[in-house]
Amino acid sequence: MTVETVQSGEFAGWQTWPDEPFEHDAAGPFYFKTDDQGPVAAFRAEHKHMNAGGVMHGGCLMAFADFSLFAIAHDGMEGEYGVTIAFTSEFLDGALEGEFIEARGEVLRKGRSITFVRGIVTANGRPVLNFSGTIKKRKKRS
């Protein structure tokens, strides 16, 4: 999986996966890095992420949480490809346009081919989505 480091703007120094068309081009772009608190994923909420009620669409939050599973588990994936085989989430609050959306979490257990992750998405530090998921390493399909 190709990793690209952002060179300018708000997310300079963060990384992204440009080969992921949905997460990078359509829903995102979403970013990740590791800081002194561990792995973190983030993006800035834009108008395209909102629903008619004026808060972030739940599907966008879930797509970002799915991206975050891989950002949190990134170091343990050893450059291998993976797919989400289980995902759960609970909506806690609505995120608003312009807010800084961030996900942090932890790897609960890592086996040879299965990794279990849990985390929380915040909007300007306010919890908006709790999530957990399971990643299975596999070969990319041609």
C-alpha positions as MATLAB code, in Angstrom:
seq = 'MTVETVQSGEFAGWQTWPDEPFEHDAAGPFYFKTDDQGPVAAFRAEHKHMNAGGVMHGGCLMAFADFSLFAIAHDGMEGEYGVTIAFTSEFLDGALEGEFIEARGEVLRKGRSITFVRGIVTANGRPVLNFSGTIKKRKKRS';
ca = [
       0.000    0.000    0.000;
       1.453    3.352   -1.026;
       1.843    5.881    1.787;
       2.192    9.555    0.888;
       3.326   12.330    3.251;
       1.428   15.609    2.852;
       3.813   18.473    2.055;
       1.695   21.573    2.725;
      -1.470   22.888    4.323;
      -3.149   22.045    7.604;
      -2.090   18.392    7.388;
       1.557   18.912    6.383;
       3.604   16.068    7.817;
       0.596   13.741    8.081;
       0.294   10.677    5.843;
      -2.438    9.403    3.558;
      -3.120    6.441    1.274;
      -3.561    7.973   -2.207;
      -4.373    4.531   -3.711;
      -7.660    4.392   -1.753;
     -10.117    6.170   -4.111;
     -13.117    6.228   -1.760;
     -11.326    7.306    1.415;
      -8.882    9.658   -0.296;
     -10.920   11.201   -3.102;
     -14.639   10.758   -2.388;
     -15.173   10.733    1.380;
     -11.890   12.318    2.486;
      -9.172   12.979    2.167;
      -8.406   11.436    5.550;
      -4.953   11.565    7.182;
      -2.949    9.701    9.831;
       0.269    9.897   11.820;
       1.784    8.753   15.092;
       2.409   11.377   17.766;
       3.498   11.212   21.409;
       0.074    9.763   22.343;
       0.146    7.062   19.661;
      -1.599    6.641   16.302;
      -4.118    9.286   15.266;
      -6.290    9.856   12.184;
      -7.928   13.171   11.293;
      -9.625   15.413    8.763;
     -11.444   18.746    8.688;
     -15.262   18.552    8.411;
     -16.424   20.171    5.173;
     -19.848   20.940    3.731;
     -19.673   17.759    1.588;
     -19.592   15.693    4.819;
     -22.856   17.125    6.227;
     -26.414   15.827    6.050;
     -29.580   17.893    5.605;
     -29.826   18.299    9.393;
     -26.575   20.288    9.480;
     -24.423   17.615   11.158;
     -21.946   15.155    9.687;
     -23.567   12.277    7.829;
     -23.344    9.049    9.814;
     -21.955    7.224    6.798;
     -19.068    9.681    6.665;
     -18.290    9.125   10.347;
     -18.384    5.353    9.836;
     -16.185    5.561    6.716;
     -13.667    7.637    8.671;
     -13.791    5.183   11.588;
     -13.123    2.324    9.155;
     -10.116    4.252    7.767;
      -9.026    4.830   11.370;
      -8.990    1.072   12.090;
      -6.143    0.808    9.599;
      -4.400    3.977   10.773;
      -4.403    2.683   14.354;
      -3.175   -0.778   13.265;
      -0.817    0.569   10.552;
       2.506   -0.179   12.269;
       1.466   -3.767   12.970;
       0.356   -4.448    9.404;
       3.985   -4.627    8.193;
       3.009   -3.053    4.858;
       0.463   -5.774    4.091;
      -3.028   -5.243    2.690;
      -6.064   -5.849    4.888;
      -9.853   -5.779    4.794;
     -12.431   -5.027    7.464;
     -14.326   -8.196    8.360;
     -16.311   -6.801   11.329;
     -17.230   -3.267   12.363;
     -19.461   -1.814   15.089;
     -20.146    1.768   16.083;
     -22.343    3.940   18.274;
     -23.194    7.551   17.486;
     -22.642    9.804   20.481;
     -23.116   13.335   19.082;
     -23.178   15.259   15.803;
     -20.058   16.772   14.245;
     -20.356   20.218   12.679;
     -18.895   21.781    9.557;
     -15.437   23.210   10.200;
     -14.679   21.011   13.213;
     -11.431   19.050   13.518;
     -12.371   15.370   13.378;
      -9.914   13.027   15.078;
      -9.791    9.314   15.887;
      -7.590    7.624   18.455;
      -7.626    4.083   19.667;
      -5.697    0.939   20.320;
      -4.959   -2.485   18.967;
      -6.591   -4.904   21.394;
      -5.026   -8.029   19.956;
      -2.941   -8.884   16.912;
      -2.560  -12.364   15.504;
      -0.904  -13.584   12.316;
      -3.811  -12.602   10.105;
      -6.446  -10.971   12.366;
      -6.173   -7.659   14.252;
      -8.786   -6.292   16.696;
      -9.011   -2.502   17.101;
     -11.184   -0.092   19.074;
     -11.330    3.686   19.140;
     -13.258    6.896   19.460;
     -13.876    9.719   17.003;
     -14.020   13.259   18.375;
     -15.068   16.601   16.881;
     -13.028   19.455   18.385;
     -12.360   17.077   21.287;
     -16.033   16.149   21.857;
     -16.808   12.401   21.480;
     -19.053   11.756   18.456;
     -18.565    8.058   17.587;
     -17.352    4.983   19.445;
     -16.134    2.150   17.199;
     -14.440   -1.232   17.056;
     -13.467   -3.480   14.205;
     -11.562   -6.491   13.005;
      -9.005   -6.442   10.180;
      -7.964   -9.517    8.216;
      -4.683   -9.456    6.324;
      -5.044  -10.751    2.789;
      -3.568  -10.544   -0.663;
      -4.806   -7.764   -2.939;
      -7.089   -8.888   -5.737;
      -5.875   -8.055   -9.227;
];
